[in-house]
Every structure is written in C-alpha cells, then in structure tokens.
C-alpha cells in the first residue's frame, strides 16, 4: 500500500518535471525591456519618416512654384551670405553681363542625353560681380572643342535666365575635383572661382534655360541647356510603413512569448494541483 502511494507520488513528480517550465523572471524582464526598446525605436523612426514626408511634399510644392514663377533678379552680393538651398534653390532668375570664355571649365555630367560635360562659364555682371553659368550639356567628343573657348575674347553683353542652383562642393562620389588639372566632377563654385583667381564670385550658379524663341534643331546645338532635373526621391511613406510594420512585429513577437509563458505557468500549476 505504502509502496503504491510512493510510486504514485513519484509519477506525479515526474509528470510535473516533464512539463515545460516558464521562463525565469530575469529572462522575462530582459525580453520585455528589449522588446520595448525595439518597439519605441521602430515607432520613432516611422514617425520621423512621416515628418520627413510632409517636409518633402512642402519642398516639392515650393520648388514647383519657384520653377514656374516669373524670373527675378539674381541675389546681389549683399544677400549672398543668406542664399541657401531651402530658400533659394531652383528659383527662376534672370541676369545680364558678359561671358568670360577664357575661364570656361567642363564638369563631368550624366544626363538624359548620355554622359558628357556641363559647360561652366563665368559671367561678369553689370555690378562687376561674377556668376557662374551652366550653359548646358555637351557630349564627351566635343570636350576639346569647348576647351578651346578659353582663347576666346568676345565681349558681348547678353541677357539670360535660368534656375538658381547651390554650389556642389567636394567633388563626386569617390571622386575629388582636381583644380590644378582642371578635372571637375561637381560644380564646386568656390573651387572653380579660386582655380581661375576670380574674386567677388557668387556662391551659387545658374542653370541656363532653353531659349524658346530659338529652340535647338533636331541635330542639337551645343551646349544643350534646360536639362535641369527638378525631381525629388520621395520614398518616405514606404519607409514609414516599413518601420511601423517592424514595430508591430516586435509587439506581436513579445505578445506570443508572453502568452506562451502564461500557458506554461498555468500547465505547471495544473499539474501541481493534480
């Protein structure tokens, strides 16, 4: 009789021992903290992308308005220090002056017409300041021809209009401008001006627009202006959904762990009672 009771008790202990044990308090607390931190981080990143989305939409609206507005005078030297991308980039402007062809520089370009160069020529304005003009695109084969412009001394006053652009310092991706050799990978206005010893140069440049009164023919007249790309990548909504989805996945995973621990704890109690 006693042996039977002992065997029954041993079987009960073995049954309880075979039941999976819930995680320890330390493990549960650690998982809760990690899950909480991950959830808050992913949620914050998603919210930041929503804020960036609104900023990008506002920027696109402002740029669209600037591009299609009537041209304004370019900023004068007294206002140069206040020129910035947020307030001024892609503003439709006009100006007048004389090209300094002897300082023409070619900057590597990749456009809808293919790879080639931007033809950058400084313009001496009526107030004797310098504004660099991106006259447009030329294919690589014409590089030598346009380099020879440096010997030109034509001094004809012209009036032009285009889009104000902000300087592009530091060269291109993994490529650095070499002013000494006149190898340019970005339109770094300060470096271009310094390489030609041009003082009183504006910190911006102007992308020349197409002259609709005399459009280029089918053979294209070079340089080809009007190739400014006024588009902005806007993937912020996708990024926001991604971060929020990750936050929900973390919350779901933690809920699954919490529910599993609760089930194991109930099973353990049930076996102890029985």
Buried (B, 14 or more C-beta within 10 A) or exposed (E): EEEEEEEEEEEEEEEBEEBEEBBEEEEBEEBEEEBEEBBEBBBEBBBBBBEBBEEBBEBBEBBEEBBEEEBBEBBEEEEBEEBEEEEBBBBBBBBBBBBBBEBBBBBBBEBEBEEBBBBBBBBBBEEEBBBBBBBBBBBEEBEEEBBEBBEEEEEEEEEBBBBBBBBBEEBBEEEEBEBEEBBBBBBBBEBBBEBBEBEEBBBBBBBBBBEEEEEBEEEEEBBBBBBBEEEEEEEBBEBBEBBBEBBBEBBEBBEEBBEEBEEBEEBBEEBEEE
